[in-house]
Amino acid sequence: MSRLRSTLLVLALAFFALPLVHAAGNAQGAGDLRSLINELAKGRYEDTEAQIAAIAATGDEAAVPALQALGSNDLMARKSDGAVFIVRKKSGGYQLIDPLTGDVAGEAGRRDMERIRINNRLRRSIRAALGELTLMSKNPDRRRRAAEQVFKARDAEAIETIDEALAAETDPGIATLLREARAAAILNSDASEEDKLAAVEVIKARGDQEARAILAATAEAGAGSGETALHDAAARAQGHVEQILSLWNAAQNVWYGLSLGSVLLLAAIGLAITFGVMGVINMAHGEMVMIGAYTTFVVQEIIRTSAPWLFDASLAIALPLAFLIAGAVGVALERFVIRFLYGRPLETLLATWGISLILQQAVRSIFGANNREVGTPSWMSGLTEVGGLTITYNRLSIIIFSLVVFGVLITVLKSTRFGLYTRAVTQNRRMASSMGIRTPWVDAMTFGLGSGIAGIAGVALSQIDNVSPNLGQSYIIDSFMVVVFGGVGNLWGTLVGAMTLGVVNKFLEPYAGAVLAKILLLVFIILFIQKRPRGLFALKGRAVEA
């Protein structure tokens, strides 16, 4: 038993000592690197060159800022103790920056500091060291960023370093970036025309805006220097890249259009239900969207103050709450106002417009008139690039979410008893009532469903638009346009109408501007309705066809 206790005691001591040993090792490594940086201020140029090589040999990327500052003449030593700092000029002296941590380390007068001198040979050594610490780093992300920086710099003196990094690179994507960086540097050098022609083909294959700029500069330089072959090759490559960019630009507009269409779908899908079932022009529908957005704001505020670790789940919590709150407001609106105005569309429009103003003012009184901040969860932040397309995760999430909502709603209307009742009332209200369906109950529940969907639309819109009392007003007219264009009460028509109007709007905006694009769309819909009064997909039924 005593041997067991001794063994456990040794293991426990080892467990608690390991972090201390690791921390001591890190501190020692940082101390060694700091002393190497401090040695840069001592000795002749040859000694400084040896110190640069020693810093590069450590492989520690923490030395990169110090070497970059040395190359730009921003590295100085304090005369009193020889400590080396990155300096920033300020009135009367310098602000001192710790070369390893980047923290402000105080101030010093001009006479208290001595600049570390460098020459062209040392500049080449610095570039080589930075290449070794970045282009040949063990971290692939660091190598990728460094390759992009070298590509943008187009430094002809970095070709040798790029060749060394390229020979050691195992990642195909980073190797491609290095070849592009080498080609850009060659086009900015005194290399032979044959090498430059080969570099033009490499840059042409990249096919982005930066490639276009490099090729344009190369064509201009070729024309100025009399290199006709280089000029012609660069001009042809530039034209090819511009064609590719125009195609990617069209694809980007389609993506933006689908993104806008998904927003319109979320805003209009609830309106399509209520408008189709009851024939009610609900001008307060946008305020249901607003209620959903403010529900998200309140949920996030509670999470920030009480349970910040739940922030990434804030939208999942807000979705059912927004549906229930907006749905309850919709049911109350139908029970206490709209039910008394059936068959009087103008009075219904005026009443719901007045209610929309009341709801806006209520929100202003409670939350204020200023925009409210709604945060984006980490899983919706960031973007990715697919070829020439830039896809943000929040827009992608909203497109997927809108299609999921659409699918769930279609399933509810096609596969449930409530959906059967709703479709029956939509197609022939009198016949549905004579068959025993409680049409007032269907009206209330349908209005609540449409309002609830508008509420969850507000949750989604809070991620891409300002949360303010006027949020819903930005989408109410567009929502009616989508519903009328697609076909009143037809969800598939709403989907097609939203996506079509979204894409067309994004293609018109670059030429006509945002306001004129909406006016042109409105004119188009008016002309379209003259030809097809029931929209793209007209409902079928004795009542609706009468």
Secondary structure, DSSP 4 states (H G I P E B T S, - for coil): -HHHHHHHHHHHHHHHHHHHHHHHHHHHHHHHHHHHHHGGGSS-HHHHHHHHHHHHHHT-GGGHHHHHHHHTT-EEEETTT--EEEEEEETTEEEEE-TTT--EEEEEEGGGEEE----HHHHHHHHHHHHHHHTT-S-HHHHHHHHHHHHHHT-GGGHHHHHHHHHH---HHHHHHHHHHHHHHHHTTT--HHHHHHHHHHHHHH-SHHHHHHHHHHHHHHHHHT-HHHHHHHHHHHHHHHHHHHHHHHHHHHHHHHHHHHHHHHHHHHHHHHHHHH----TTHHHHHHHHHHHHHHHHHHHHHH-GGGGGGHHHHHHHHHHHHHHHHHHHHHHHTGGGSTT-HHHHHHHHHHHHHHHHHHHHHHH-SS-B-----GGG--EEEETTEEEEHHHHHHHHHHHHHHHHHHHHHHHSHHHHHHHHHHH-HHHHHHTT--HHHHHHHHHHHHHHHHHHHHHHHTTTS-BSTTTTHHHHHHHHHHHHHH-TT-HHHHHHHHHHHHHHHHHHHHHH-HHHHHHHHHHHHHHHHHH-TT-SS---SHHHH-
